[in-house]
Amino acid sequence: MHYYIAPSLLSANWACLGEEAQNVLKSGADLLHLDVMDNHYVPNLTVGPLICEALRNYGIKAPIDVHLMTKPVDRLITEFAKAGASRITFHPEASDHVDRSLDLIHKHDCKAGLAINPATTLDCLEYVMDKLDSLLMMSVNPGFGGQKFIPASLDKIRKARALIQTSGKNIQLAVDGGIKLDNIYQVAEAGADTFILGSGIFHEKDYSKIITELRSELDRVKK
């Protein structure tokens, strides 16, 4: 299993976002995670499509994973796709027609994902597994960076991995929220292959050093 490190720009220095994105990629990150919050679906307000477009114009070539914590989602799906998003993930509670929203993402040649909150069951996945490129398990309640990992998430990650294996589909399993050097091994062992870290990377002085240490922890997991 290949593991992906995805720094969340929510915790980066926004005064020099392009430089921050470039530096973390040069330090060994695989892709960038962009948290979009609307002060409606979640109690915070972050960025719109112009930021995604600005990163592309700055010269960022790596995949940009856009996580929509917004309601509704369809209009922003179209706008972020045009702005250069590689993958767009939304919450099933935020769309009136989940199947249609997934189709809309694919229509714009982006990969499609669903995000599952800590108290949301996995039942909503039953009839859309064939349309998913990724599944994002939230290990904190969405809306703020720097929260602590919810331990009960580990069992839920295991269940999600089992669903993916049963489906036979090539679906990435990402985890977002409270991942640090001291728990990334447990998260990987539970079945995750993509790790979204905000403060766990950007609050460190040496991005290359912390990403190397994170990968060393991942190397301990039995493949």
C-alpha distance (Angstrom), angle and dihedral (degrees) to the residues before:
residue distance angle dihedral
M1 . . .
H2 3.78 . .
Y3 3.79 116.1 .
Y4 3.79 123.4 -144.6
I5 3.80 125.6 -154.1
A6 3.81 111.4 -152.4
P7 3.82 115.9 -176.4
S8 3.80 113.7 -151.7
L9 3.78 110.4 -130.8
L10 3.80 89.1 -151.2
S11 3.82 87.3 87.3
A12 3.80 96.7 42.1
N13 3.80 126.1 104.5
W14 3.80 101.0 -90.1
A15 3.79 92.9 -163.5
C16 3.81 87.4 73.5
L17 3.80 103.1 20.1
G18 3.79 97.9 152.3
E19 3.79 91.5 52.0
E20 3.80 91.5 46.0
A21 3.81 91.1 51.5
Q22 3.78 91.9 47.8
N23 3.81 93.3 47.7
V24 3.79 95.7 49.8
L25 3.80 91.2 49.3
K26 3.80 91.1 49.5
S27 3.81 87.1 50.8
G28 3.80 91.7 61.5
A29 3.81 108.2 -83.8
D30 3.81 116.3 144.6
L31 3.80 101.1 -148.9
L32 3.80 143.3 -10.5
H33 3.80 125.9 -106.1
L34 3.81 117.7 -148.5
D35 3.81 117.0 -163.8
V36 3.79 113.0 -152.0
M37 3.83 114.2 -165.7
D38 3.80 126.2 177.3
N39 3.83 106.3 -167.8
H40 3.80 85.7 -118.6
Y41 3.78 110.7 68.1
V42 3.81 87.8 29.4
P43 3.83 128.9 20.6
N44 3.78 97.3 -109.6
L45 3.80 139.6 69.1
T46 3.79 123.7 -139.9
V47 3.80 131.3 147.6
G48 3.79 145.9 -23.2
P49 3.80 135.9 -148.9
L50 3.82 93.0 -74.9
I51 3.82 90.1 72.0
C52 3.79 91.6 53.2
E53 3.79 89.6 48.6
A54 3.80 91.0 47.5
L55 3.81 91.1 54.7
R56 3.80 90.1 52.6
N57 3.79 90.9 47.7
Y58 3.80 89.1 49.7
G59 3.79 87.7 60.2
I60 3.80 103.8 -98.1
K61 3.82 107.3 155.0
A62 3.81 99.4 170.6
P63 3.81 120.5 102.5
I64 3.80 114.5 -80.2
D65 3.79 113.2 -148.3
V66 3.81 109.2 -156.9
H67 3.81 115.7 -157.4
L68 3.80 110.3 -162.8
M69 3.78 111.3 -152.4
T70 3.78 88.9 173.9
K71 3.77 140.4 108.6
P72 3.00 122.6 -113.6
V73 3.79 103.8 24.2
D74 3.81 112.4 -175.7
R75 3.81 99.2 82.7
L76 3.81 91.8 47.7
I77 3.80 90.6 47.7
T78 3.80 88.9 61.1
E79 3.80 94.1 43.6
F80 3.80 95.9 48.0
A81 3.79 91.7 45.9
K82 3.80 89.2 55.3
A83 3.82 89.5 46.1
G84 3.80 92.5 59.3
A85 3.81 107.4 -90.3
S86 3.79 115.1 161.2
R87 3.79 97.4 -164.6
I88 3.79 129.4 16.1
T89 3.79 121.9 -159.6
F90 3.79 126.5 -174.3
H91 3.80 138.6 174.6
P92 3.82 117.1 -102.6
E93 3.83 90.4 -135.0
A94 3.81 89.1 60.9
S95 3.80 97.3 58.6
D96 3.79 126.9 67.3
H97 3.80 89.4 -154.4
V98 3.81 112.1 29.5
D99 3.79 94.0 -179.8
R100 3.81 91.4 52.5
S101 3.81 92.9 48.0
L102 3.80 91.2 51.6
D103 3.80 89.6 50.6
L104 3.80 89.8 50.1
I105 3.81 91.3 55.3
H106 3.80 91.5 51.2
K107 3.81 90.6 45.6
H108 3.81 87.0 62.9
D109 3.83 91.7 50.2
C110 3.80 94.9 -109.6
K111 3.78 128.1 127.6
A112 3.80 114.2 -106.0
G113 3.79 130.2 -135.5
L114 3.78 141.5 172.3
A115 3.81 124.0 -141.5
I116 3.80 118.9 -145.3
N117 3.81 118.7 -155.6
P118 3.84 120.8 -141.2
A119 3.82 93.2 -100.9
T120 3.82 96.0 38.9
T121 3.79 116.2 101.4
L122 3.79 123.7 -132.2
D123 3.81 92.1 -120.6
C124 3.80 92.2 99.9
L125 3.81 89.5 67.9
E126 3.79 96.4 62.7
Y127 3.79 97.6 92.7
V128 3.80 101.4 30.6
M129 3.80 104.6 49.1
D130 3.81 89.5 107.0
K131 3.82 89.6 61.1
L132 3.79 98.7 48.0
D133 3.79 125.7 101.0
S134 3.79 91.9 174.5
L135 3.77 142.8 10.7
L136 3.80 120.2 -149.1
M137 3.79 116.5 -156.2
M138 3.79 112.6 -160.0
S139 3.80 110.9 -142.4
V140 3.81 91.4 -175.7
N141 3.78 131.3 36.4
P142 3.81 106.8 -88.7
G143 3.77 122.8 -110.2
F144 3.80 107.7 66.6
G145 3.78 138.8 51.0
G146 3.79 125.0 -130.7
Q147 3.81 97.8 43.4
K148 3.80 124.8 145.8
F149 3.80 120.8 -101.5
I150 3.82 113.4 -101.5
P151 3.86 105.8 -128.2
A152 3.82 93.6 -149.5
S153 3.80 86.8 67.0
L154 3.80 91.0 77.8
D155 3.79 93.9 69.2
K156 3.78 90.5 46.0
I157 3.81 90.6 51.9
R158 3.81 89.1 53.5
K159 3.80 90.4 52.1
A160 3.78 91.2 48.6
R161 3.80 91.2 50.9
A162 3.81 89.7 51.0
L163 3.82 90.3 52.1
I164 3.80 90.7 51.2
Q165 3.79 92.4 49.3
T166 3.80 91.4 48.7
S167 3.80 91.0 50.0
G168 3.79 92.0 55.0
K169 3.80 88.9 -141.6
N170 3.80 126.7 133.8
I171 3.80 96.4 -117.3
Q172 3.79 122.0 158.7
L173 3.80 114.9 -132.2
A174 3.79 111.2 -146.4
V175 3.80 128.7 -177.2
D176 3.78 124.3 -156.9
G177 3.79 128.4 -172.4
G178 3.78 135.5 57.9
I179 3.80 96.7 -0.5
K180 3.79 111.4 157.3
L181 3.77 139.3 159.8
D182 3.81 90.5 -88.3
N183 3.82 96.4 56.6
I184 3.82 108.2 26.2
Y185 3.82 89.9 94.6
Q186 3.82 91.3 58.0
V187 3.79 91.9 47.4
A188 3.80 91.7 50.8
E189 3.79 92.4 45.6
A190 3.82 88.4 54.2
G191 3.80 89.0 59.3
A192 3.80 109.7 -88.8
D193 3.80 120.0 138.4
T194 3.82 100.7 179.3
F195 3.79 122.7 56.2
I196 3.79 123.5 -163.3
L197 3.79 112.8 -159.7
G198 3.79 127.1 176.5
S199 3.78 113.6 164.3
G200 3.83 88.2 14.5
I201 3.81 87.3 73.4
F202 3.80 110.4 15.1
H203 3.80 94.8 49.5
E204 3.80 89.6 58.4
K205 3.81 119.9 90.2
D206 3.81 95.8 -137.7
Y207 3.82 113.5 45.8
S208 3.79 93.5 -175.0
K209 3.80 92.5 52.1
I210 3.81 95.7 49.8
I211 3.82 93.6 45.3
T212 3.81 89.8 50.4
E213 3.81 89.7 50.6
L214 3.81 91.4 48.3
R215 3.79 90.8 52.1
S216 3.80 90.1 49.1
E217 3.81 88.5 57.5
L218 3.80 90.3 48.9
D219 3.81 90.3 50.9
R220 3.81 87.9 63.2
V221 3.81 92.3 64.0
K222 3.78 115.2 100.9
K223 3.79 107.8 -115.2
